[in-house]
């Protein structure tokens, strides 16, 4: 372990952020409660497992408490794999999912797939809205997305019009089940996947992930299709919703599991 990482781990223990707590125990059971929950009131999160630091654990509890009319569902790797095999076996996107060289890419694909099948909201485990989810009622045929506070570095007047030139995030998104936009995005990923090694060779692993399954892929997709789909775009500075990419204490998760940005 690198000295800086070892010191950070010691600090986390001293601050009582570690040992980790299992946040998965806070979530509803997809096997028994998913079908009983209206799609618009489902919130999905996914990760290899639910181990987080103390503050992160309480941040997720608070997020759930602010939205107590929603059911939150946690999909670990095994549950995600089961959903993918059940609903996408034999399709190109399932082959891509199986071939992905890192879990983050499978998670990028899964978040789209779980919304296509079950609908609702998707959030990264570390992400949330400080506002309440029911201030944005989900409507049929609309894809709900958030804009990151980073420029896309793409020269396109439509991107300037719809996102002020910023990247479309994939750490939060929402839709009702069966949204055709999502099927088209999954096809786009399958088309782009053969370019992964070229991106990795030229720009490194992280940029390759962003371009093939991550937010840069999503941004390029909408530029390519001319923003033809019906979207509800939420800006990162929305004062009512207050999107938050990383909640308090989320940094501790990187001490529990290696973050994909550390892959060479």
QUICORHU-V745569 format. One record per backbone hydrogen bond with DSSP energy under -1.0 kcal/mol. NH is the residue of the N-H (numbers start at 1). CO is the residue of the C=O. E is the energy in kcal/mol with one decimal. If there is no record, write none. Layout:
{{NH CO E} {NH CO E}}
This chain:
{{6 2 -2.5} {7 3 -2.4} {8 4 -2.1} {9 5 -2.2} {10 6 -2.2} {11 7 -2.4} {12 8 -2.3} {13 9 -2.0} {14 10 -2.4} {15 11 -2.5} {16 13 -1.3} {17 12 -2.7} {18 12 -1.3} {21 52 -3.0} {23 50 -3.1} {25 22 -1.0} {26 23 -2.3} {27 24 -1.2} {28 72 -3.0} {33 29 -3.1} {37 34 -1.4} {41 38 -2.3} {42 39 -1.5} {43 71 -2.2} {44 121 -3.4} {45 73 -2.3} {47 75 -1.4} {52 21 -2.6} {54 17 -1.3} {57 53 -2.4} {58 54 -1.9} {59 55 -2.1} {60 56 -2.1} {61 57 -1.9} {62 58 -2.3} {63 59 -2.2} {64 60 -2.4} {65 61 -2.3} {66 62 -2.3} {70 67 -2.0} {71 41 -2.7} {73 43 -3.5} {75 45 -2.7} {80 76 -2.6} {81 77 -2.6} {82 78 -2.1} {83 79 -2.1} {84 80 -2.5} {85 81 -2.4} {86 82 -2.5} {87 83 -2.4} {88 84 -2.3} {91 88 -2.4} {95 91 -1.4} {96 92 -2.3} {97 93 -2.5} {98 94 -2.2} {99 95 -1.5} {100 96 -1.1} {106 102 -1.2} {107 103 -2.5} {108 104 -2.1} {109 105 -1.9} {110 106 -3.0} {111 107 -2.2} {113 109 -2.1} {114 110 -3.1} {115 111 -1.1} {116 112 -2.2} {117 113 -2.2} {118 114 -2.7} {120 175 -3.1} {121 42 -2.9} {122 173 -3.1} {123 44 -2.4} {124 171 -2.1} {127 124 -1.6} {128 244 -2.1} {130 242 -1.9} {131 241 -3.0} {135 132 -1.3} {136 133 -2.2} {142 139 -1.4} {143 230 -2.0} {144 174 -2.9} {145 232 -2.4} {147 234 -2.4} {148 167 -2.8} {152 165 -3.0} {156 154 -1.1} {160 156 -2.0} {161 157 -1.9} {162 158 -2.7} {163 159 -2.6} {164 160 -1.0} {165 159 -1.8} {166 163 -1.6} {167 150 -2.5} {169 146 -2.7} {173 122 -1.7} {174 144 -1.8} {175 120 -2.0} {178 116 -2.9} {183 179 -1.1} {184 180 -2.1} {185 181 -2.1} {186 182 -2.4} {187 183 -1.9} {188 184 -2.0} {189 185 -2.4} {190 186 -2.1} {191 187 -2.1} {192 188 -2.2} {193 189 -2.2} {195 192 -2.4} {196 193 -2.3} {199 195 -2.3} {200 196 -2.8} {201 197 -2.6} {202 198 -2.1} {203 199 -3.1} {204 200 -1.9} {208 204 -1.8} {209 205 -2.2} {210 206 -2.3} {211 207 -2.1} {212 208 -1.8} {213 209 -2.4} {214 209 -2.1} {217 210 -2.2} {218 214 -1.9} {219 215 -2.4} {220 216 -2.5} {221 217 -2.5} {222 218 -1.9} {223 219 -1.9} {224 220 -3.0} {225 221 -2.3} {226 223 -1.1} {227 222 -2.5} {232 143 -2.4} {234 145 -3.3} {238 235 -2.0} {242 238 -2.3} {244 128 -2.6} {247 126 -2.7} {250 247 -1.8} {252 249 -1.5} {253 250 -1.3} {254 251 -1.0} {255 252 -1.9} {257 253 -2.6} {262 259 -2.1} {263 260 -1.8}}
